[in-house]
Amino acid sequence: MHTLHLFEFQDQNWIPSSLRRTLFEILDCCNTTILPYNQWVSKSILQQATQKKFEQIVELGAGTAPITKLLAQDSRTDCLSLIACDLKPANDIYQELKQRYPGKVDAIATPVDFSKPYPWKSSTLLVLSATFHHIPPLQRAGVLSALTQSADGVMIFEPLRRTPVSMFLAVCTLIPALLLPILMVRQPGTLRRIFWCWLCPVGTAMFVWDSVVSSIRQWTAREWRAALKQPLGSPRVPVVKTWINSQLVAW
Ligand SMILES: C[S@@+](CC[C@H](N)C(=O)[O-])C[C@H]1O[C@@H](n2cnc3c(N)ncnc32)[C@H](O)[C@@H]1O
């Protein structure tokens, strides 16, 4: 099993909040504006929730909650409850979402660490998008059991794979990172984006580094299948699917 776990800037506590926000915006731009990754994730979640009759969807490691936002916009989730949470919650964004979708979206304002079991109510589907690779390889088996114990369903999505094509595409994120101030020109925060992406382009450089490291941190389908062979303490049968630059693991 691959055990290399290089550092990512996203994991560092010393990153100023304005830079962290800019890194999330580049991520959202790559996964929603440039590629329809987040749309694919929310569509797959909705399909699973409808088929298996889940009543609650929890986005773990939600960051700025792009998946909860997309799900909330869809009227087919009107009878579901959607919850966003993170180890470092983006409370201003969660508050906005709660106000825009009262009674439908909720968020946990205190840190929720998905590597530890959490007593979610029954009929809950846990979803992790672009976040499982933040767990070091030696801790991943424990986290898989914690997730299994915590809810009736789990879906893990990743927008990258550990392949040469995916690593190349990770380097290409330089382009949306540099274009961010233009792509988001109509939204507040232009000066902040110009600062971190152009004047002092550490935001751009950090994002490209994090993307390449995220690709290296991924498990291959074979590694996923081996990890999921360990008893998860559940009769649920895991599914592992890969595409050119994304993957889905669900059980
Ligand atoms: C690359 S960001 C992805 C955020 C979001 N899912 C998205 O797609 O935009 C990874 C997120 O995982 C969160 N995270 C990392 N380890 C975590 C843990 N053990 N428990 C909860 N959240 C975690 C980080 O705080 C960060 O917000």
The ligand as an SDF file (V2000), in Angstrom:
LIG
                    3D

 27 29  0  0  0  0  0  0  0  0999 V2000
   -9.4890   20.3040   -0.4430 C   0  0  0  0  0  0  0  0  0  0  0  0
  -10.6460   20.8390    0.7460 S   0  0  0  0  0  0  0  0  0  0  0  0
  -12.1700   20.3090   -0.0260 C   0  0  0  0  0  0  0  0  0  0  0  0
  -13.3360   21.0570    0.5000 C   0  0  0  0  0  0  0  0  0  0  0  0
  -14.6840   20.7240   -0.1640 C   0  0  0  0  0  0  0  0  0  0  0  0
  -15.0570   19.3570    0.0840 N   0  0  0  0  0  0  0  0  0  0  0  0
  -14.6710   21.0370   -1.6360 C   0  0  0  0  0  0  0  0  0  0  0  0
  -14.7660   20.1120   -2.4450 O   0  0  0  0  0  0  0  0  0  0  0  0
  -14.5490   22.2310   -1.9830 O   0  0  0  0  0  0  0  0  0  0  0  0
  -10.4740   19.6290    2.0490 C   0  0  0  0  0  0  0  0  0  0  0  0
  -11.3290   19.9320    3.2610 C   0  0  0  0  0  0  0  0  0  0  0  0
  -11.2830   18.8070    4.1370 O   0  0  0  0  0  0  0  0  0  0  0  0
  -11.2580   19.2890    5.4640 C   0  0  0  0  0  0  0  0  0  0  0  0
  -10.7230   18.2150    6.3310 N   0  0  0  0  0  0  0  0  0  0  0  0
   -9.4880   17.6510    6.2770 C   0  0  0  0  0  0  0  0  0  0  0  0
   -9.3770   16.7030    7.2240 N   0  0  0  0  0  0  0  0  0  0  0  0
  -10.5810   16.6540    7.8810 C   0  0  0  0  0  0  0  0  0  0  0  0
  -11.0980   15.8680    8.9540 C   0  0  0  0  0  0  0  0  0  0  0  0
  -10.3440   14.9350    9.5460 N   0  0  0  0  0  0  0  0  0  0  0  0
  -12.3600   16.0860    9.3610 N   0  0  0  0  0  0  0  0  0  0  0  0
  -13.1270   17.0310    8.7550 C   0  0  0  0  0  0  0  0  0  0  0  0
  -12.6900   17.8020    7.7330 N   0  0  0  0  0  0  0  0  0  0  0  0
  -11.4410   17.6160    7.2960 C   0  0  0  0  0  0  0  0  0  0  0  0
  -10.3930   20.5320    5.4000 C   0  0  0  0  0  0  0  0  0  0  0  0
  -10.6310   21.3950    6.4890 O   0  0  0  0  0  0  0  0  0  0  0  0
  -10.8450   21.1300    4.0650 C   0  0  0  0  0  0  0  0  0  0  0  0
  -11.9170   22.0240    4.2350 O   0  0  0  0  0  0  0  0  0  0  0  0
  1  2  1  0
  2  3  1  0
  2 10  1  0
  3  4  1  0
  4  5  1  0
  5  6  1  0
  5  7  1  0
  7  8  2  0
  7  9  1  0
 10 11  1  0
 11 12  1  0
 11 26  1  0
 12 13  1  0
 13 14  1  0
 13 24  1  0
 14 15  1  0
 14 23  1  0
 15 16  2  0
 16 17  1  0
 17 18  1  0
 17 23  2  0
 18 19  1  0
 18 20  2  0
 20 21  1  0
 21 22  2  0
 22 23  1  0
 24 25  1  0
 24 26  1  0
 26 27  1  0
M  CHG  2   2   1   9  -1
M  END
$$$$
